[in-house]
Amino acid sequence: MMQVLRRGLAAALVLGGLAAPALAQSNDPSFRVNNRSGVTINEIYVSSSNDNSWGPDRLGANVLAPGQTLVVRLPQAQCINDIRIVYANGQVHERRRVDTCQITDYNMQ
């Protein structure tokens, strides 16, 4: 009986150790915006869903041409975010309450 408990404890410790890196990764809200559309992206905004404003344009004076990627870096554990993308043709894409800790890529098509 005691040997079974030791094996169970050892298995729990091993599984706990393997789960720790995955847990750490799930707290990283950073992600890539991939422009897979045929239209240039002029502006990208990403802000916490708790904020009432979009904040600064993540592209600044740059644009994201078709086929290009932008890495969006966010504060650790700021997982629930709103995303706004403005295309060169004036079209706007908005998505609210995106759990960016659960994604690595945000593809615009």
C-alpha positions in Angstrom: 0.0 0.0 0.0 2.8 2.5 0.9 4.6 1.7 -2.3 1.5 2.5 -4.3 1.1 5.8 -2.6 4.8 6.6 -3.3 4.3 5.8 -7.0 1.2 8.0 -7.1 3.1 10.9 -5.5 6.0 10.5 -7.8 3.7 10.5 -10.8 1.9 13.6 -9.5 5.2 15.4 -9.1 6.3 14.5 -12.6 3.0 15.5 -14.1 3.1 18.7 -12.1 6.5 19.5 -13.4 5.5 18.9 -17.0 2.4 21.1 -16.6 4.3 24.1 -15.2 5.8 25.2 -18.5 2.4 25.0 -20.2 0.9 27.1 -17.4 3.6 29.7 -17.8 3.0 29.8 -21.5 -0.7 30.3 -21.1 0.0 33.6 -19.1 1.8 35.1 -22.1 -0.7 37.3 -24.0 1.8 38.2 -26.8 0.8 37.1 -30.3 1.5 37.6 -34.0 -0.9 39.5 -36.4 -0.5 37.9 -39.8 -1.8 39.8 -42.8 -3.0 37.1 -45.1 -5.4 39.4 -46.8 -4.7 41.2 -50.1 -5.0 44.6 -48.5 -2.4 46.6 -46.5 -3.2 47.1 -42.8 -2.6 50.8 -41.8 -3.4 50.6 -38.1 -3.4 47.9 -35.4 -4.8 48.6 -31.9 -4.7 46.1 -29.0 -5.8 47.1 -25.5 -7.0 45.4 -22.4 -10.8 44.8 -22.5 -10.9 46.8 -19.2 -9.6 50.0 -20.9 -12.1 52.5 -22.5 -9.6 53.5 -25.2 -7.7 51.8 -27.9 -4.3 53.2 -27.0 -1.6 53.8 -29.5 -1.4 52.4 -33.0 0.9 49.4 -32.8 2.3 50.1 -36.3 3.1 53.7 -35.7 4.2 55.2 -39.0 4.6 51.8 -40.5 2.0 49.6 -42.4 1.6 45.8 -42.5 1.6 44.8 -46.2 0.0 41.5 -47.3 2.2 38.6 -46.3 3.8 40.5 -43.4 3.6 39.8 -39.7 3.7 42.0 -36.6 4.5 40.6 -33.1 2.3 42.3 -30.5 3.9 42.3 -27.1 1.6 42.7 -24.1 2.1 42.8 -20.3 2.3 39.4 -18.7 -1.1 38.0 -17.8 -3.1 40.7 -19.6 -5.0 37.9 -21.4 -8.4 39.5 -22.3 -7.9 42.1 -25.0 -9.8 44.0 -27.7 -8.3 44.1 -31.2 -9.0 46.8 -33.8 -7.5 46.6 -37.3 -7.9 49.3 -40.0 -7.2 48.5 -43.6 -5.9 50.9 -46.2 -9.3 50.7 -48.0 -11.0 52.0 -44.8 -12.5 48.7 -43.8 -12.3 48.1 -40.0 -12.1 44.8 -38.1 -12.9 44.8 -34.4 -13.0 41.9 -32.0 -13.7 42.2 -28.3 -12.6 40.1 -25.4 -10.1 37.9 -27.2 -8.2 35.6 -24.8 -4.7 36.3 -26.3 -3.1 33.9 -23.8 -4.7 31.1 -25.7 -3.5 32.1 -29.2 -0.1 32.6 -30.9 -1.4 33.9 -34.2 -4.2 36.2 -35.2 -4.7 35.8 -39.0 -6.3 38.5 -41.1 -7.7 37.0 -44.3 
